[in-house]
Amino acid sequence: MSENLKETIRIYTGPAMLAKALTSRLNDINIQPITKDDHQSGIVSGFATGVPGQVRLFIRKEQLPKAQSVIDLFLQDVDEEEE
């Protein structure tokens, strides 16, 4: 696998509830985002870091062209600015 195919790109940072909604929309077009929740990970490992309720979503870089319109529409729907 080429190095470029392994790269991920952050597509969203925000409340976990909204991240789940975006994940659902991406799942509809067969894209499975990676969710990073530093606060929850810290709790599990015995120390809390990050902001409670805030998560980051990542997708593979090569999926961005397919996902971009879904991401843009989602951000418009929730009245968020693009990151």
PyRosetta script that sets phi, psi and omega in degrees:
from pyrosetta import init, pose_from_sequence

init()
pose = pose_from_sequence("MSENLKETIRIYTGPAMLAKALTSRLNDINIQPITKDDHQSGIVSGFATGVPGQVRLFIRKEQLPKAQSVIDLFLQDVDEEEE")
pose.set_psi(1, 133.9)
pose.set_omega(1, -179.4)
pose.set_phi(2, -70.6)
pose.set_psi(2, 157.9)
pose.set_omega(2, -178.9)
pose.set_phi(3, -59.7)
pose.set_psi(3, -37.6)
pose.set_omega(3, -178.6)
pose.set_phi(4, -62.7)
pose.set_psi(4, -35.6)
pose.set_omega(4, -178.4)
pose.set_phi(5, -71.6)
pose.set_psi(5, -19.3)
pose.set_omega(5, -179.2)
pose.set_phi(6, -87.1)
pose.set_psi(6, -14.8)
pose.set_omega(6, -176.0)
pose.set_phi(7, -72.1)
pose.set_psi(7, 144.4)
pose.set_omega(7, 174.0)
pose.set_phi(8, -117.1)
pose.set_psi(8, 161.1)
pose.set_omega(8, 179.3)
pose.set_phi(9, -133.1)
pose.set_psi(9, 138.3)
pose.set_omega(9, 178.8)
pose.set_phi(10, -77.3)
pose.set_psi(10, 127.7)
pose.set_omega(10, -178.4)
pose.set_phi(11, -112.0)
pose.set_psi(11, -16.5)
pose.set_omega(11, -178.1)
pose.set_phi(12, -159.5)
pose.set_psi(12, 141.7)
pose.set_omega(12, 169.6)
pose.set_phi(13, -135.0)
pose.set_psi(13, 125.1)
pose.set_omega(13, 180.0)
pose.set_phi(14, 171.0)
pose.set_psi(14, -164.3)
pose.set_omega(14, -177.6)
pose.set_phi(15, -58.8)
pose.set_psi(15, 143.1)
pose.set_omega(15, -177.8)
pose.set_phi(16, -58.5)
pose.set_psi(16, -38.2)
pose.set_omega(16, -178.5)
pose.set_phi(17, -62.8)
pose.set_psi(17, -42.9)
pose.set_omega(17, 178.5)
pose.set_phi(18, -70.1)
pose.set_psi(18, -35.9)
pose.set_omega(18, 177.6)
pose.set_phi(19, -62.1)
pose.set_psi(19, -37.7)
pose.set_omega(19, 177.2)
pose.set_phi(20, -65.4)
pose.set_psi(20, -37.5)
pose.set_omega(20, 178.2)
pose.set_phi(21, -65.4)
pose.set_psi(21, -42.9)
pose.set_omega(21, 177.7)
pose.set_phi(22, -65.9)
pose.set_psi(22, -40.8)
pose.set_omega(22, 177.4)
pose.set_phi(23, -57.7)
pose.set_psi(23, -42.5)
pose.set_omega(23, 179.0)
pose.set_phi(24, -61.3)
pose.set_psi(24, -43.7)
pose.set_omega(24, 178.9)
pose.set_phi(25, -64.4)
pose.set_psi(25, -39.6)
pose.set_omega(25, 178.7)
pose.set_phi(26, -69.2)
pose.set_psi(26, -36.4)
pose.set_omega(26, 176.3)
pose.set_phi(27, -59.9)
pose.set_psi(27, -33.7)
pose.set_omega(27, 178.9)
pose.set_phi(28, -61.6)
pose.set_psi(28, -25.1)
pose.set_omega(28, 177.8)
pose.set_phi(29, -108.9)
pose.set_psi(29, 24.5)
pose.set_omega(29, 175.4)
pose.set_phi(30, 62.9)
pose.set_psi(30, 37.0)
pose.set_omega(30, 173.1)
pose.set_phi(31, -116.9)
pose.set_psi(31, 126.7)
pose.set_omega(31, -179.5)
pose.set_phi(32, -106.8)
pose.set_psi(32, 97.5)
pose.set_omega(32, -179.5)
pose.set_phi(33, -69.3)
pose.set_psi(33, 156.6)
pose.set_omega(33, 175.0)
pose.set_phi(34, -95.9)
pose.set_psi(34, 128.4)
pose.set_omega(34, -179.9)
pose.set_phi(35, -103.4)
pose.set_psi(35, 127.8)
pose.set_omega(35, 176.0)
pose.set_phi(36, -114.4)
pose.set_psi(36, 122.9)
pose.set_omega(36, 178.5)
pose.set_phi(37, -126.6)
pose.set_psi(37, 91.2)
pose.set_omega(37, -176.1)
pose.set_phi(38, -62.3)
pose.set_psi(38, -36.7)
pose.set_omega(38, -179.0)
pose.set_phi(39, -64.9)
pose.set_psi(39, -49.5)
pose.set_omega(39, -179.9)
pose.set_phi(40, -64.0)
pose.set_psi(40, -39.7)
pose.set_omega(40, 177.8)
pose.set_phi(41, -62.2)
pose.set_psi(41, -39.6)
pose.set_omega(41, 179.1)
pose.set_phi(42, -65.2)
pose.set_psi(42, -39.6)
pose.set_omega(42, 178.4)
pose.set_phi(43, -62.9)
pose.set_psi(43, -44.9)
pose.set_omega(43, -179.2)
pose.set_phi(44, -62.3)
pose.set_psi(44, -36.8)
pose.set_omega(44, -177.9)
pose.set_phi(45, -90.7)
pose.set_psi(45, 1.4)
pose.set_omega(45, 172.8)
pose.set_phi(46, 102.3)
pose.set_psi(46, 3.7)
pose.set_omega(46, 175.4)
pose.set_phi(47, -146.9)
pose.set_psi(47, 137.5)
pose.set_omega(47, -176.0)
pose.set_phi(48, -96.4)
pose.set_psi(48, 124.9)
pose.set_omega(48, 173.1)
pose.set_phi(49, -132.6)
pose.set_psi(49, 172.5)
pose.set_omega(49, 178.8)
pose.set_phi(50, 78.6)
pose.set_psi(50, -179.0)
pose.set_omega(50, -177.2)
pose.set_phi(51, -102.5)
pose.set_psi(51, 125.2)
pose.set_omega(51, 179.1)
pose.set_phi(52, -57.1)
pose.set_psi(52, 133.6)
pose.set_omega(52, 177.0)
pose.set_phi(53, 82.0)
pose.set_psi(53, -5.2)
pose.set_omega(53, 179.5)
pose.set_phi(54, -100.9)
pose.set_psi(54, 129.6)
pose.set_omega(54, 178.7)
pose.set_phi(55, -129.0)
pose.set_psi(55, 164.2)
pose.set_omega(55, 175.6)
pose.set_phi(56, -120.7)
pose.set_psi(56, 139.2)
pose.set_omega(56, 176.5)
pose.set_phi(57, -111.6)
pose.set_psi(57, 137.6)
pose.set_omega(57, 178.6)
pose.set_phi(58, -128.2)
pose.set_psi(58, 148.4)
pose.set_omega(58, 169.9)
pose.set_phi(59, -131.9)
pose.set_psi(59, 165.8)
pose.set_omega(59, 176.0)
pose.set_phi(60, -68.2)
pose.set_psi(60, 141.2)
pose.set_omega(60, -174.6)
pose.set_phi(61, -55.6)
pose.set_psi(61, -37.4)
pose.set_omega(61, -177.8)
pose.set_phi(62, -71.9)
pose.set_psi(62, -12.3)
pose.set_omega(62, 177.8)
pose.set_phi(63, -86.6)
pose.set_psi(63, -11.8)
pose.set_omega(63, -175.0)
pose.set_phi(64, -57.6)
pose.set_psi(64, -44.3)
pose.set_omega(64, 179.9)
pose.set_phi(65, -58.1)
pose.set_psi(65, -38.4)
pose.set_omega(65, 179.0)
pose.set_phi(66, -70.7)
pose.set_psi(66, -35.3)
pose.set_omega(66, -174.1)
pose.set_phi(67, -88.0)
pose.set_psi(67, -19.8)
pose.set_omega(67, -169.4)
pose.set_phi(68, -56.2)
pose.set_psi(68, -44.1)
pose.set_omega(68, -178.1)
pose.set_phi(69, -67.1)
pose.set_psi(69, -35.8)
pose.set_omega(69, 177.5)
pose.set_phi(70, -65.7)
pose.set_psi(70, -43.6)
pose.set_omega(70, 179.3)
pose.set_phi(71, -62.7)
pose.set_psi(71, -47.8)
pose.set_omega(71, -179.1)
pose.set_phi(72, -60.0)
pose.set_psi(72, -45.5)
pose.set_omega(72, 179.6)
pose.set_phi(73, -64.2)
pose.set_psi(73, -41.2)
pose.set_omega(73, 177.9)
pose.set_phi(74, -60.4)
pose.set_psi(74, -46.6)
pose.set_omega(74, -179.1)
pose.set_phi(75, -63.2)
pose.set_psi(75, -36.0)
pose.set_omega(75, 175.3)
pose.set_phi(76, -65.9)
pose.set_psi(76, -42.7)
pose.set_omega(76, -178.7)
pose.set_phi(77, -62.4)
pose.set_psi(77, -36.9)
pose.set_omega(77, -178.7)
pose.set_phi(78, -97.7)
pose.set_psi(78, 6.3)
pose.set_omega(78, 176.9)
pose.set_phi(79, 57.3)
pose.set_psi(79, 45.7)
pose.set_omega(79, 176.8)
pose.set_phi(80, -108.6)
pose.set_psi(80, 151.3)
pose.set_omega(80, 174.4)
pose.set_phi(81, -85.4)
pose.set_psi(81, 147.1)
pose.set_omega(81, 177.6)
pose.set_phi(82, -64.7)
pose.set_psi(82, 142.5)
pose.set_omega(82, -177.3)
pose.set_phi(83, -85.5)
pose.dump_pdb("model.pdb")
